């Protein structure tokens, strides 16, 4: 049975649009909490270490559940397993309001991470199955646009809800968004996606080692994301920046802009033309936040450019290395690499910042982003020398 990607040349099918919309609503609920959950936790006396633990716990539970993604698909099917993940997100979002201790918030956050891990992996896998193979970089960029759009608005809306209606309004809004994502799933046809890998094909072996290099880069990116997710609003308070929501508005607007064309650049010219300049932009953003050498908003521009180009480029790179029947495994591997970086980074950075200023976080992320940029350049030099040697041998 041929996959939709093999029998169609269009990206914008009905199912692709619905999957992208439902995925965007899932991420909208997640991004409502990015600038606000650290404030909510700090308000009842949590330390920076505990804040990092709660933020990091989310990602590690998402990683754990993704180990069972293929088993869940085989047991319940794509639709029902996706609905289970979204239902967990709904219940978790509603439960945040009733937590007032670190332990209770951590338990809810772990459950939320499980639901998010299931849903995000399935959405990405289903979207890949709908995109023509020769337009996969472009298609994944478009798939990310919906979530990118809410990434621009949701943090601002979240801060407004929290300051205007306090935690109650914030968590009610988040619950509604997750419920809408759940409802849209009923209108998506899943029969077309039965060929997306749910079995092991011995003729097309796949192992994590095949995607090790892009996953290492994804892990480093995740650490930098974790530093921003967990501590950027607290850094803004420390530096007396009046409206931390502007950081998210500027950075996510740049993410949205970059993703409108980075996928086409990837398809036409190759990964290096996207990853190399984007990793440099990420380095500049982290260094700016650490040194204060530029304004807070200039750092947001660099961060948005780097994140907007790197995330879909690395995701596409990982998926392209996997055979079609293993793309769900590859997608889960990519997300696990990013989430390990986010979760581990948040926890470790929380320990680092304890008793220090929040700028210490961005000294560490500056070093991490420098290692990303320099390592990728060394990788390109290795590829160039290998290609040159092969051409010399042929001659």
C-alpha positions as CSV (number, residue, x, y, z in Angstrom):
1,X,0.0,0.0,0.0
2,X,1.5,3.3,-1.0
3,X,1.6,6.2,1.4
4,X,-0.1,9.5,0.7
5,X,3.3,11.0,0.2
6,X,3.9,8.6,-2.6
7,X,0.6,9.1,-4.4
8,X,0.1,12.9,-4.1
9,X,2.1,15.9,-5.0
10,X,0.2,18.4,-2.9
11,X,1.0,19.3,0.7
12,X,-2.2,21.1,1.6
13,X,-4.7,18.1,1.9
14,X,-7.7,18.3,4.2
15,X,-6.0,15.9,6.7
16,X,-2.8,17.8,6.7
17,X,-4.6,21.1,7.5
18,X,-6.6,19.5,10.3
19,X,-3.6,17.8,11.8
20,X,-1.6,21.0,11.7
21,X,-4.5,22.9,13.3
22,X,-4.9,20.3,16.1
23,X,-1.2,20.3,16.7
24,X,-1.1,24.1,16.9
25,X,-3.8,24.1,19.6
26,X,-1.9,21.4,21.5
27,X,1.2,23.7,21.4
28,X,-0.9,26.7,22.3
29,X,-1.8,25.2,25.7
30,X,1.9,24.3,26.2
31,X,3.1,27.8,25.3
32,X,0.6,29.6,27.6
33,X,2.6,28.1,30.5
34,X,6.1,29.0,29.2
35,X,6.3,32.5,30.8
36,X,3.7,32.0,33.5
37,X,4.3,28.6,35.1
38,X,7.7,29.7,36.6
39,X,5.9,32.8,38.0
40,X,3.1,30.6,39.4
41,X,5.5,28.2,41.0
42,X,7.7,31.0,42.4
43,X,4.6,32.7,43.9
44,X,4.1,29.9,46.4
45,X,7.7,29.8,47.4
46,X,9.5,27.4,45.0
47,X,13.2,27.9,44.5
48,X,15.0,28.1,41.2
49,X,16.2,24.5,41.6
50,X,12.6,23.4,42.1
51,X,11.4,25.5,39.1
52,X,14.0,23.8,36.9
53,X,13.0,20.4,38.3
54,X,9.3,20.9,37.5
55,X,10.0,22.3,34.0
56,X,12.5,19.4,33.3
57,X,10.1,16.8,34.7
58,X,7.7,17.5,31.9
59,X,10.2,16.7,29.2
60,X,11.5,13.5,30.9
61,X,8.0,12.1,31.2
62,X,7.4,13.0,27.5
63,X,10.6,11.1,26.7
64,X,9.6,8.0,28.7
65,X,6.2,7.7,27.1
66,X,7.6,8.0,23.6
67,X,9.4,4.7,24.2
68,X,5.9,3.1,24.0
69,X,4.6,5.0,21.0
70,X,4.7,2.2,18.5
71,X,3.2,-0.3,21.1
72,X,0.4,2.2,21.8
73,X,-0.3,2.6,18.1
74,X,-0.5,-1.2,17.7
75,X,-2.7,-1.5,20.7
76,X,-5.2,1.3,20.2
77,X,-4.6,2.6,16.7
78,X,-3.5,6.1,15.7
79,X,-6.8,7.9,16.5
80,X,-7.5,6.4,19.9
81,X,-3.9,6.6,21.1
82,X,-3.7,10.3,20.0
83,X,-7.0,11.0,21.8
84,X,-5.6,9.3,25.0
85,X,-2.7,11.7,24.8
86,X,-4.9,14.7,24.3
87,X,-7.2,13.7,27.1
88,X,-4.3,13.5,29.5
89,X,-3.3,17.0,28.5
90,X,-6.9,18.3,29.1
91,X,-7.0,16.8,32.6
92,X,-3.5,17.9,33.5
93,X,-4.1,21.5,32.4
94,X,-7.3,21.6,34.6
95,X,-5.4,20.2,37.5
96,X,-2.7,22.8,37.7
97,X,-5.1,25.2,39.4
98,X,-5.5,22.9,42.4
99,X,-1.8,22.6,43.1
100,X,-0.1,24.7,45.7
101,X,3.0,22.6,46.6
102,X,6.0,21.6,44.6
103,X,5.3,17.9,44.9
104,X,1.7,18.3,43.6
105,X,2.7,20.5,40.7
106,X,5.5,18.1,39.8
107,X,3.0,15.2,39.6
108,X,0.7,17.1,37.4
109,X,3.6,18.3,35.2
110,X,4.8,14.7,34.8
111,X,1.3,13.6,33.7
112,X,1.1,16.6,31.3
113,X,4.4,15.6,29.8
114,X,3.1,12.1,29.1
115,X,0.1,13.4,27.2
116,X,2.1,15.9,25.3
117,X,4.7,13.3,24.4
118,X,2.1,11.0,22.9
119,X,0.2,13.7,21.0
120,X,3.2,15.6,19.6
121,X,4.9,12.5,18.3
122,X,1.8,11.2,16.6
123,X,1.0,14.6,15.0
124,X,4.5,14.8,13.6
125,X,4.5,11.2,12.3
126,X,1.0,11.6,10.7
127,X,2.0,14.9,9.0
128,X,5.2,13.3,7.6
129,X,3.1,10.6,6.0
130,X,1.0,13.2,4.2
131,X,3.9,15.2,2.7
132,X,5.4,14.2,-0.7
133,X,9.0,12.9,-0.2
134,X,10.6,15.5,-2.4
135,X,8.9,18.3,-0.5
136,X,9.5,17.0,3.0
137,X,11.6,19.9,4.2
138,X,9.1,22.5,2.9
139,X,6.1,20.4,4.3
140,X,7.5,20.1,7.8
141,X,8.2,23.8,7.8
142,X,4.6,24.5,6.9
143,X,3.5,21.9,9.5
144,X,5.4,23.9,12.1
145,X,3.9,27.2,11.0
146,X,0.7,26.6,13.0
147,X,2.5,25.9,16.2
148,X,4.8,28.8,15.4
149,X,1.9,31.2,15.1
150,X,0.6,30.2,18.5
151,X,4.1,30.4,19.9
152,X,4.0,34.1,19.0
153,X,0.6,34.8,20.6
154,X,0.3,32.2,23.4
155,X,3.1,33.5,25.8
156,X,1.7,37.1,25.5
157,X,-1.9,35.9,26.1
158,X,-0.7,33.7,28.9
159,X,1.0,36.7,30.7
160,X,-2.1,38.8,30.1
161,X,-4.4,36.1,31.5
162,X,-2.1,35.5,34.5
163,X,-1.9,39.2,35.4
164,X,-5.6,39.9,34.7
165,X,-7.4,36.8,35.8
166,X,-4.6,35.1,37.8
167,X,-4.0,31.4,37.7
168,X,-7.7,30.5,37.3
169,X,-8.1,32.3,34.0
170,X,-4.8,30.9,32.7
171,X,-5.6,27.3,33.3
172,X,-9.2,27.5,32.1
173,X,-8.0,28.9,28.8
174,X,-5.3,26.2,28.5
175,X,-7.9,23.5,29.2
176,X,-10.2,24.9,26.5
177,X,-7.4,24.9,23.9
178,X,-6.5,21.3,24.7
179,X,-10.2,20.3,24.4
180,X,-10.5,22.0,21.0
181,X,-7.4,20.0,19.8
182,X,-9.1,16.8,21.0
183,X,-12.4,17.6,19.1
184,X,-10.6,18.3,15.8
185,X,-9.1,14.8,15.9
186,X,-12.7,13.4,15.3
187,X,-12.7,15.0,11.8
188,X,-9.3,13.5,10.7
189,X,-9.2,10.4,8.6
190,X,-6.6,7.9,9.8
191,X,-7.1,5.0,7.4
192,X,-4.6,6.6,5.0
193,X,-1.9,6.3,7.6
194,X,-2.0,2.6,8.3
195,X,1.2,2.2,6.2
196,X,3.2,4.6,8.5
197,X,5.5,2.3,10.4
198,X,3.9,0.2,13.1
199,X,6.0,-2.9,12.4
200,X,9.6,-4.0,12.1
201,X,10.8,-4.5,8.5
202,X,14.0,-6.6,8.6
203,X,14.8,-5.5,5.0
204,X,15.1,-1.9,6.2
205,X,17.1,-1.9,9.4
206,X,17.2,1.3,11.4
207,X,19.1,2.1,14.6
208,X,19.6,5.2,16.7
209,X,23.2,5.3,15.6
210,X,22.0,6.4,12.1
211,X,20.6,9.6,13.6
212,X,23.1,10.0,16.4
213,X,24.8,13.2,15.0
214,X,21.7,15.2,14.3
215,X,20.3,14.1,17.6
216,X,23.4,15.4,19.4
217,X,22.8,18.7,17.8
218,X,19.1,18.5,18.8
219,X,20.1,17.8,22.4
220,X,22.3,20.9,22.5
221,X,19.5,23.0,21.0
222,X,17.2,21.6,23.7
223,X,19.5,22.8,26.5
224,X,19.3,26.4,25.1
225,X,15.6,26.2,24.7
226,X,15.3,25.0,28.3
227,X,17.3,28.0,29.5
228,X,14.9,30.3,27.8
229,X,11.7,28.4,28.8
230,X,12.6,28.2,32.5
231,X,14.3,31.5,33.3
232,X,13.8,34.2,30.7
233,X,10.9,35.8,32.5
234,X,12.9,35.7,35.8
235,X,15.9,37.2,34.0
236,X,13.7,40.0,32.7
237,X,12.5,40.7,36.3
238,X,16.2,40.7,37.4
239,X,17.2,43.1,34.7
240,X,14.1,45.3,35.3
241,X,12.8,44.7,31.8
242,X,9.2,46.0,31.9
243,X,7.4,43.6,29.6
244,X,9.0,40.1,29.2
245,X,6.2,39.2,26.9
246,X,7.9,41.3,24.2
247,X,10.7,38.8,24.2
248,X,8.3,36.1,23.2
249,X,6.5,38.3,20.7
250,X,9.7,39.3,18.9
251,X,11.4,35.9,19.0
252,X,8.4,33.9,17.9
253,X,7.6,36.4,15.2
254,X,11.1,35.8,13.8
255,X,10.5,32.0,14.2
256,X,7.3,32.4,12.1
257,X,9.0,34.5,9.4
258,X,12.0,32.2,9.1
259,X,9.9,29.0,8.8
260,X,8.1,30.4,5.8
261,X,11.3,30.0,3.7
262,X,13.8,27.9,5.6
263,X,12.2,24.6,4.5
264,X,12.5,25.6,0.8
265,X,16.2,26.6,1.3
266,X,16.8,23.2,2.9
267,X,15.2,21.3,0.0
268,X,17.0,23.3,-2.7
269,X,20.4,23.8,-1.2
270,X,20.8,21.3,1.6
271,X,20.9,21.3,5.4
272,X,24.2,23.2,5.8
273,X,22.7,26.4,4.3
274,X,20.1,26.4,7.0
275,X,21.9,24.8,10.1
276,X,25.2,26.8,9.9
277,X,23.8,30.3,9.9
278,X,21.0,29.4,12.3
279,X,23.4,27.9,14.8
280,X,25.4,31.1,14.6
281,X,22.3,33.1,15.3
282,X,21.5,30.9,18.3
283,X,25.0,31.6,19.7
284,X,24.6,35.3,19.3
285,X,21.3,35.3,21.2
286,X,22.7,33.3,24.1
287,X,25.8,35.5,24.3
288,X,23.7,38.6,24.2
289,X,21.6,37.4,27.1
290,X,24.7,36.6,29.1
291,X,26.7,39.8,28.5
292,X,23.9,42.3,27.9
293,X,25.9,43.5,24.9
294,X,22.7,44.1,22.9
295,X,19.2,45.0,24.0
296,X,16.8,42.3,25.3
297,X,14.8,42.5,22.0
298,X,17.9,42.1,19.8
299,X,18.7,38.9,21.6
300,X,15.1,37.8,21.0
301,X,15.6,38.4,17.2
302,X,18.7,36.2,17.2
303,X,16.9,33.5,19.3
304,X,13.9,33.5,17.0
305,X,16.0,33.2,13.8
306,X,18.1,30.3,15.3
307,X,15.2,28.4,16.7
308,X,12.9,28.9,13.7
309,X,15.4,27.5,11.3
310,X,17.1,24.8,13.4
311,X,14.1,22.9,14.8
312,X,12.5,21.9,11.5
313,X,15.9,21.4,9.8
314,X,17.1,19.0,12.4
315,X,13.8,17.2,12.5
316,X,13.8,16.8,8.7
317,X,17.5,15.6,8.8
318,X,16.6,12.9,11.3
319,X,13.5,11.7,9.4
320,X,15.4,11.6,6.1
321,X,17.9,9.2,7.6
322,X,15.2,6.7,8.5
323,X,13.3,4.3,6.1
324,X,9.6,5.1,5.8
325,X,8.4,2.3,8.0
326,X,10.7,3.6,10.8
327,X,9.8,7.3,10.6
328,X,7.7,7.2,13.8
329,X,10.7,5.8,15.6
330,X,12.9,8.5,14.1
331,X,10.4,11.2,15.0
332,X,10.3,10.0,18.6
333,X,14.1,9.8,18.7
334,X,14.3,13.5,17.5
335,X,11.8,14.7,20.1
336,X,13.5,12.7,22.8
337,X,16.9,14.3,22.0
338,X,15.4,17.8,22.1
339,X,13.4,17.1,25.3
340,X,16.4,15.5,27.0
341,X,18.2,18.7,26.4
342,X,15.3,20.8,27.6
343,X,14.6,18.7,30.7
344,X,18.2,18.0,31.7
345,X,19.2,21.6,30.9
346,X,16.4,23.1,33.0
347,X,17.3,21.0,36.0
348,X,21.0,21.5,35.8
349,X,20.7,25.2,35.0
350,X,18.3,25.5,38.0
351,X,21.1,24.1,40.3
352,X,23.6,26.4,38.7
353,X,21.6,29.6,39.2
354,X,20.8,28.8,42.9
355,X,22.3,31.6,44.9
356,X,23.5,33.4,41.7
357,X,22.1,35.9,39.2
358,X,20.0,34.5,36.3
359,X,22.7,35.7,33.9
360,X,24.7,32.6,35.0
361,X,22.2,30.5,33.0
362,X,23.2,32.2,29.8
363,X,26.9,31.8,30.3
364,X,26.3,28.1,30.2
365,X,24.0,28.2,27.2
366,X,26.5,30.5,25.4
367,X,29.1,27.7,25.8
368,X,26.6,25.1,24.7
369,X,25.6,27.1,21.6
370,X,29.3,27.7,20.8
371,X,30.0,24.0,20.9
372,X,27.0,23.5,18.5
373,X,28.2,26.0,16.0
374,X,31.9,25.0,16.1
375,X,31.1,21.2,16.0
376,X,28.8,21.6,13.0
377,X,31.5,23.6,11.1
378,X,34.0,20.8,11.9
379,X,31.5,18.3,10.5
380,X,31.2,20.3,7.3
381,X,35.0,20.4,6.9
382,X,35.0,16.6,7.4
383,X,32.4,16.2,4.7
384,X,34.3,18.5,2.3
385,X,37.6,16.6,2.8
386,X,35.9,13.3,2.4
387,X,34.2,14.4,-0.8
388,X,37.5,15.9,-2.1
389,X,39.4,12.7,-1.4
390,X,36.7,10.6,-3.2
391,X,36.9,12.8,-6.2
392,X,40.7,12.6,-6.3
393,X,40.5,8.8,-6.1
394,X,38.0,8.7,-9.0
395,X,40.3,10.9,-11.2
